[in-house]
Amino acid sequence: MDPTVVLVLCLSLLLLFSFWKQSHGRGNLPPGPTPLPILGNILQLGFKDMSKSLTKLSEVYGPVFTVYLGMKPTVVLHGYEAVKEALIDLGEEFSERNTPPILEKVNKGLGLVFSNGNTWKELRHFSLMTLRNFGMGKRSIEELVQEEARCLVEELRKSNASPCDPTFILTAAPCNVICSVIFQNRFDYKDQELLNLMGRLIENSSILNSLSVQVFNIFPILMDYLPGNPKTIMNNSNFVKDFCFKKVGEHQKSLDINNPRDFIDCFLIKMEQKSRIEPYEFTIENLLVTVIDLFGAGTETISITLRYGLLLLLKHPEVTAKVQEEIERVIGRHRSPSMQDRSRMPYTDAVVHEIQRYIDLIPVGAPRATTCDVKFRNYLIPKGTPIFPSLTSVLHDDKEFPNPKEFNPGHFLDKSSNFKKSDYFVPFSAGKRACIGESLARMELFLFLTTILQNFSLKPHVDAEHFDTTPLVSEEGRALPFYKLSFIPV
């Protein structure tokens, strides 16, 4: 048979299969735009600003609708009510993690962030309890963050008030916090081990948000035939694993089960306790992937938020002045800020919350999936269906936050200037799959920002009026505009 005829027949069969799968798989799913064969709705969604595309589609199809990424249907939840109903009211049914194929290849279903079933439940419970009751050794997590904040200030002093790009220092600080929690030791900011570790973490974060990786995740068959990013991600992950494996070996030699020093010690002790219990989730491989997850979730996200926070404070000097007045009044200049101060600093607390709300760092959060067939608003969502909860639609709700595209700490203050909590504050997502490091992240953001503003005035490198603080859009998150500033000692 003529090769051209064979090719045409194969393409025709592929298109027919695509039509059948999309129509057969829709069942009683929510409505949505008609998908193209093979491509689905990716041309309508785009990759650059998917959140904006989802908002436009919600205006046509309502708060719950279906889009196809390739041939796979994904249910989108738009608006506070839909997100709350799914992630909180039906938290168990919507608690599965839909792991992107490229991360499935790296993590193999292990670790904390992209595992499911008993592995996820065991590791999440252990990690929550360990981080919550961290009074291991002689110092609490808060003391570790305070120490890092002091080291951060000393490093900033070395800039001698010259214009500088804060990216490196504000990435090293949260990375060091994770090192302190996991390994019980921090690194000097010029230590080559820290530089190597940060380099791999930052490169992987950048690649995972790239256009090519989004294509690989929608069409995973391409990963086996095209060179490039997947191999780099695997190599970087293996580097971090090897780094952590050496640390685990050192801990095993010096382990005292009656005196756990850090996260690794606690995990090793748990391994001893559960060595005769099946199914067995506490293994060295699970420990290594969990540590990588903690680094991935707790380094770049905090760094970007801090850097964005400083940019917004440069743009709004009147906000900075109010924060520094509150710091001076409540804390003064001669002691380190503590978390106990936060309750007496409503304006500073509001500013930290508004930074996170405004930048909307991860618009749809980490991908979810249904654990079973779920009846949801008269629709039937099959087990394993990917779920996109639009966190943007909640954080930028114009009824809860008037003029949501404006940076305004008043969004979190009542008429008496007291801090006002909001159920719409979901930068860490919500429900059973909410970010496990939320309390640590809140602590770092508050202590780092207050310590910086306690010790420095911020001076922009160019006229602040020319700063554009609108969050730049990358393929799955927010990107930060480049800027320089001077840290002027006070």
VENPE-V204288 format. One record per backbone hydrogen bond with DSSP energy under -1.0 kcal/mol. NH is the residue of the N-H (numbers start at 1). CO is the residue of the C=O. E is the energy in kcal/mol with one decimal. If there is no record, write none. Layout:
nh:NH co:CO e:E
nh:NH co:CO e:E
//
This chain:
nh:6 co:2 e:-2.1
nh:7 co:3 e:-2.4
nh:8 co:4 e:-2.4
nh:9 co:5 e:-2.6
nh:10 co:6 e:-2.5
nh:11 co:7 e:-2.5
nh:12 co:8 e:-2.5
nh:13 co:9 e:-2.6
nh:14 co:10 e:-2.3
nh:15 co:11 e:-2.4
nh:16 co:12 e:-2.5
nh:17 co:13 e:-2.6
nh:18 co:14 e:-2.2
nh:19 co:15 e:-2.7
nh:20 co:16 e:-2.6
nh:21 co:17 e:-2.8
nh:22 co:18 e:-2.4
nh:23 co:19 e:-2.3
nh:24 co:20 e:-3.1
nh:25 co:21 e:-2.5
nh:29 co:26 e:-2.6
nh:36 co:40 e:-2.5
nh:39 co:37 e:-3.2
nh:40 co:36 e:-2.1
nh:41 co:68 e:-3.5
nh:42 co:39 e:-1.3
nh:45 co:41 e:-2.1
nh:46 co:42 e:-2.8
nh:53 co:49 e:-1.7
nh:54 co:50 e:-2.7
nh:55 co:51 e:-1.9
nh:56 co:52 e:-1.9
nh:57 co:53 e:-2.2
nh:58 co:54 e:-2.1
nh:59 co:55 e:-1.1
nh:60 co:57 e:-1.0
nh:61 co:57 e:-3.0
nh:62 co:58 e:-1.9
nh:65 co:76 e:-1.6
nh:66 co:31 e:-2.5
nh:67 co:74 e:-2.7
nh:69 co:72 e:-2.3
nh:70 co:39 e:-1.5
nh:72 co:69 e:-1.2
nh:74 co:67 e:-3.3
nh:75 co:386 e:-2.5
nh:76 co:65 e:-3.4
nh:77 co:388 e:-2.8
nh:78 co:63 e:-3.2
nh:83 co:79 e:-2.3
nh:84 co:80 e:-3.1
nh:85 co:81 e:-2.5
nh:86 co:82 e:-1.9
nh:87 co:83 e:-2.8
nh:88 co:84 e:-2.1
nh:89 co:84 e:-2.1
nh:90 co:85 e:-1.1
nh:91 co:88 e:-1.3
nh:94 co:90 e:-1.5
nh:95 co:92 e:-1.3
nh:96 co:369 e:-1.5
nh:98 co:367 e:-1.2
nh:99 co:97 e:-1.1
nh:103 co:100 e:-1.1
nh:104 co:100 e:-2.1
nh:105 co:101 e:-1.9
nh:107 co:103 e:-3.5
nh:108 co:104 e:-1.8
nh:110 co:107 e:-1.6
nh:120 co:116 e:-1.1
nh:121 co:117 e:-2.2
nh:122 co:118 e:-2.8
nh:123 co:119 e:-2.3
nh:124 co:120 e:-2.8
nh:125 co:121 e:-2.1
nh:126 co:122 e:-2.4
nh:127 co:123 e:-2.7
nh:128 co:124 e:-2.7
nh:129 co:125 e:-2.2
nh:130 co:126 e:-2.5
nh:131 co:127 e:-2.7
nh:132 co:128 e:-2.3
nh:133 co:129 e:-2.2
nh:136 co:134 e:-6.2
nh:139 co:136 e:-1.0
nh:144 co:140 e:-1.6
nh:145 co:141 e:-2.4
nh:146 co:142 e:-2.6
nh:147 co:143 e:-2.3
nh:148 co:144 e:-2.1
nh:149 co:145 e:-2.4
nh:150 co:146 e:-2.0
nh:151 co:147 e:-2.1
nh:152 co:148 e:-2.5
nh:153 co:149 e:-2.1
nh:154 co:150 e:-2.1
nh:155 co:151 e:-2.1
nh:156 co:152 e:-2.3
nh:157 co:153 e:-1.9
nh:159 co:156 e:-1.5
nh:160 co:157 e:-1.9
nh:162 co:159 e:-2.0
nh:164 co:485 e:-2.5
nh:170 co:166 e:-2.4
nh:171 co:168 e:-1.1
nh:172 co:168 e:-2.6
nh:173 co:169 e:-1.9
nh:175 co:171 e:-1.7
nh:176 co:172 e:-2.5
nh:177 co:173 e:-1.6
nh:178 co:174 e:-1.9
nh:179 co:175 e:-2.1
nh:180 co:176 e:-2.5
nh:181 co:177 e:-2.3
nh:182 co:178 e:-2.6
nh:183 co:179 e:-3.2
nh:191 co:188 e:-2.3
nh:195 co:191 e:-2.3
nh:196 co:192 e:-2.7
nh:197 co:193 e:-2.4
nh:198 co:194 e:-3.0
nh:199 co:195 e:-2.3
nh:200 co:196 e:-1.9
nh:201 co:197 e:-2.2
nh:202 co:198 e:-2.9
nh:203 co:199 e:-2.1
nh:204 co:200 e:-2.3
nh:205 co:201 e:-2.2
nh:206 co:202 e:-2.3
nh:207 co:203 e:-2.5
nh:208 co:204 e:-2.7
nh:210 co:207 e:-2.1
nh:214 co:210 e:-1.5
nh:215 co:211 e:-1.9
nh:216 co:212 e:-2.3
nh:217 co:213 e:-2.4
nh:218 co:214 e:-1.5
nh:219 co:215 e:-2.7
nh:222 co:219 e:-2.1
nh:223 co:220 e:-1.5
nh:225 co:222 e:-1.5
nh:226 co:222 e:-2.1
nh:232 co:228 e:-1.4
nh:233 co:229 e:-2.7
nh:234 co:230 e:-2.2
nh:235 co:231 e:-2.5
nh:236 co:232 e:-2.7
nh:237 co:233 e:-2.4
nh:238 co:234 e:-2.3
nh:239 co:235 e:-1.9
nh:240 co:236 e:-2.2
nh:241 co:237 e:-2.4
nh:242 co:238 e:-2.6
nh:243 co:239 e:-2.3
nh:244 co:240 e:-2.6
nh:245 co:241 e:-2.8
nh:246 co:242 e:-1.8
nh:247 co:243 e:-1.3
nh:248 co:244 e:-2.6
nh:249 co:245 e:-2.3
nh:250 co:246 e:-2.0
nh:251 co:247 e:-2.1
nh:252 co:248 e:-2.5
nh:253 co:249 e:-1.5
nh:254 co:250 e:-1.1
nh:259 co:256 e:-2.2
nh:263 co:181 e:-2.5
nh:264 co:182 e:-1.4
nh:266 co:262 e:-2.0
nh:267 co:263 e:-2.2
nh:268 co:264 e:-2.7
nh:269 co:265 e:-2.4
nh:270 co:266 e:-2.0
nh:271 co:267 e:-2.1
nh:272 co:268 e:-1.7
nh:273 co:269 e:-2.1
nh:274 co:270 e:-2.1
nh:277 co:274 e:-1.8
nh:283 co:281 e:-1.4
nh:287 co:283 e:-2.2
nh:288 co:284 e:-2.5
nh:289 co:285 e:-2.1
nh:290 co:286 e:-2.2
nh:291 co:287 e:-2.4
nh:292 co:288 e:-2.0
nh:293 co:289 e:-2.4
nh:294 co:290 e:-2.3
nh:295 co:291 e:-2.3
nh:296 co:292 e:-3.0
nh:297 co:293 e:-2.6
nh:298 co:294 e:-1.7
nh:299 co:295 e:-1.0
nh:303 co:299 e:-2.3
nh:304 co:300 e:-2.8
nh:305 co:301 e:-1.9
nh:306 co:302 e:-2.6
nh:307 co:303 e:-2.6
nh:308 co:304 e:-2.7
nh:309 co:305 e:-2.4
nh:310 co:306 e:-2.3
nh:311 co:307 e:-1.9
nh:312 co:308 e:-2.5
nh:313 co:309 e:-2.1
nh:314 co:310 e:-2.2
nh:315 co:311 e:-1.9
nh:316 co:312 e:-1.6
nh:319 co:316 e:-1.2
nh:320 co:316 e:-1.6
nh:321 co:317 e:-2.4
nh:322 co:318 e:-1.5
nh:323 co:319 e:-2.2
nh:324 co:320 e:-2.6
nh:325 co:321 e:-2.0
nh:326 co:322 e:-1.9
nh:327 co:323 e:-2.4
nh:328 co:324 e:-2.4
nh:329 co:325 e:-2.1
nh:330 co:326 e:-2.5
nh:331 co:327 e:-2.6
nh:332 co:327 e:-2.3
nh:341 co:338 e:-1.2
nh:344 co:341 e:-1.6
nh:345 co:342 e:-1.8
nh:349 co:345 e:-2.4
nh:350 co:346 e:-2.2
nh:351 co:347 e:-2.3
nh:352 co:348 e:-2.3
nh:353 co:349 e:-2.1
nh:354 co:350 e:-2.7
nh:355 co:351 e:-2.3
nh:356 co:352 e:-1.6
nh:357 co:353 e:-2.6
nh:358 co:354 e:-3.0
nh:359 co:355 e:-2.2
nh:360 co:356 e:-1.4
nh:365 co:362 e:-1.2
nh:368 co:387 e:-1.9
nh:369 co:96 e:-1.9
nh:370 co:385 e:-1.2
nh:371 co:93 e:-2.4
nh:374 co:381 e:-2.9
nh:376 co:379 e:-2.6
nh:379 co:376 e:-1.4
nh:380 co:28 e:-1.8
nh:381 co:374 e:-3.2
nh:384 co:370 e:-2.3
nh:385 co:382 e:-1.6
nh:387 co:368 e:-2.5
nh:388 co:75 e:-2.9
nh:390 co:77 e:-3.1
nh:391 co:363 e:-1.9
nh:391 co:389 e:-1.2
nh:392 co:363 e:-1.5
nh:395 co:391 e:-2.9
nh:396 co:392 e:-2.3
nh:397 co:394 e:-1.4
nh:401 co:397 e:-2.8
nh:406 co:403 e:-2.1
nh:411 co:408 e:-2.3
nh:412 co:409 e:-2.2
nh:413 co:410 e:-1.6
nh:414 co:418 e:-2.4
nh:417 co:414 e:-2.0
nh:420 co:412 e:-2.9
nh:425 co:422 e:-1.5
nh:426 co:424 e:-1.3
nh:429 co:426 e:-1.9
nh:434 co:431 e:-1.7
nh:435 co:428 e:-2.5
nh:438 co:435 e:-1.3
nh:441 co:437 e:-2.9
nh:442 co:438 e:-2.6
nh:443 co:439 e:-1.9
nh:444 co:440 e:-2.6
nh:445 co:441 e:-2.5
nh:446 co:442 e:-2.1
nh:447 co:443 e:-2.7
nh:448 co:444 e:-2.9
nh:449 co:445 e:-1.8
nh:450 co:446 e:-2.2
nh:451 co:447 e:-2.0
nh:452 co:448 e:-2.3
nh:453 co:449 e:-2.4
nh:454 co:450 e:-1.6
nh:455 co:451 e:-1.1
nh:456 co:452 e:-2.0
nh:457 co:488 e:-2.9
nh:459 co:486 e:-2.4
nh:461 co:484 e:-1.6
nh:466 co:463 e:-2.3
nh:467 co:464 e:-1.5
nh:472 co:479 e:-1.6
nh:474 co:477 e:-2.2
nh:475 co:209 e:-1.0
nh:478 co:361 e:-1.1
nh:479 co:472 e:-2.9
nh:485 co:164 e:-2.1
nh:486 co:459 e:-3.0
nh:488 co:457 e:-2.9
nh:490 co:455 e:-2.0
//
